[in-house]
Amino acid sequence: METFNLFRPIFYLILMMLIFNLLYVSGILKKVTAKVCILVNSLMLLVVSIILVYTGGILADQLVVIGDSMIFAFMLLIGIINLLMFTLVFYQKGK
């Protein structure tokens, strides 16, 4: 029997994000600023959302159902918010 492992990359990224946060909170990553921590977390969440949209497309194709357009709209909104946040962080860095 074949195992279902389409969500494995999502759990890898969540685990990496949690380990990074643990290292930051524990003080091991002393030279990392809060802005860098937020940017890394946002980037990982963006990658997780991309993987979820991709995996949802695969599942919809396998189950012969129509994909949800709202998920795509959420993905675009997440991308726009991340782009805005990166712009604000780098704009403030220049000041």
Wavefront OBJ file of the C-alpha trace (Angstrom):
o trace
v 0.000 0.000 0.000
v 1.284 3.439 -0.939
v 1.727 6.012 1.825
v 0.270 9.506 1.647
v 3.214 11.897 1.961
v 2.176 15.037 0.075
v 2.130 17.111 3.256
v 5.593 16.033 4.419
v 7.358 19.174 3.056
v 4.926 21.376 4.968
v 5.798 19.681 8.226
v 9.527 19.985 7.434
v 9.160 23.738 6.973
v 7.052 24.162 10.109
v 9.615 22.177 12.087
v 12.460 24.310 10.702
v 10.569 27.484 11.602
v 9.926 26.248 15.138
v 13.594 25.294 15.608
v 14.672 28.725 14.343
v 12.241 30.411 16.755
v 13.464 28.232 19.632
v 17.079 29.122 18.899
v 16.162 32.809 18.722
v 14.149 32.815 21.945
v 16.743 30.774 23.848
v 19.424 33.320 22.968
v 21.634 31.008 20.913
v 21.152 33.235 17.874
v 22.248 36.437 19.621
v 23.263 38.335 16.489
v 19.914 37.801 14.778
v 17.601 40.796 15.074
v 13.850 40.605 15.478
v 13.391 41.904 11.916
v 15.428 39.023 10.508
v 13.419 36.565 12.585
v 10.163 38.006 11.281
v 11.432 37.927 7.690
v 12.525 34.287 7.979
v 9.190 33.299 9.510
v 7.268 35.176 6.831
v 9.299 33.614 4.060
v 8.731 30.123 5.458
v 4.999 30.757 5.803
v 4.922 31.969 2.205
v 6.624 28.746 1.091
v 4.186 26.688 3.187
v 1.228 28.430 1.554
v 2.690 27.815 -1.916
v 3.132 24.131 -1.115
v -0.435 23.949 0.205
v -1.831 25.464 -3.001
v 0.278 23.062 -5.092
v -0.742 20.037 -3.010
v -4.385 21.100 -3.102
v -4.162 21.221 -6.881
v -2.738 17.711 -6.990
v -5.458 16.407 -4.677
v -8.204 18.162 -6.637
v -6.852 16.646 -9.842
v -6.663 13.146 -8.342
v -10.160 13.359 -6.863
v -11.550 14.899 -10.081
v -13.030 17.930 -8.332
v -12.770 21.636 -9.048
v -10.221 23.575 -7.004
v -11.302 26.363 -4.670
v -10.718 29.831 -6.110
v -10.764 31.356 -2.623
v -7.541 29.510 -1.751
v -5.851 31.089 -4.764
v -7.094 34.516 -3.655
v -5.698 33.890 -0.159
v -2.385 32.878 -1.706
v -2.241 36.138 -3.659
v -3.124 38.110 -0.522
v -0.377 36.349 1.448
v 2.121 37.183 -1.319
v 1.081 40.834 -1.406
v 1.299 41.174 2.387
v 4.760 39.561 2.389
v 5.936 41.856 -0.388
v 4.622 44.867 1.518
v 6.310 43.705 4.709
v 9.672 43.095 3.006
v 9.442 46.546 1.425
v 8.678 48.172 4.777
v 11.510 46.347 6.546
v 14.096 47.301 3.931
v 12.746 50.878 3.703
v 13.061 51.294 7.476
v 16.519 49.748 7.373
v 17.694 52.526 5.061
v 16.558 55.266 7.479
l 1 2 3 4 5 6 7 8 9 10 11 12 13 14 15 16 17 18 19 20 21 22 23 24 25 26 27 28 29 30 31 32 33 34 35 36 37 38 39 40 41 42 43 44 45 46 47 48 49 50 51 52 53 54 55 56 57 58 59 60 61 62 63 64 65 66 67 68 69 70 71 72 73 74 75 76 77 78 79 80 81 82 83 84 85 86 87 88 89 90 91 92 93 94 95
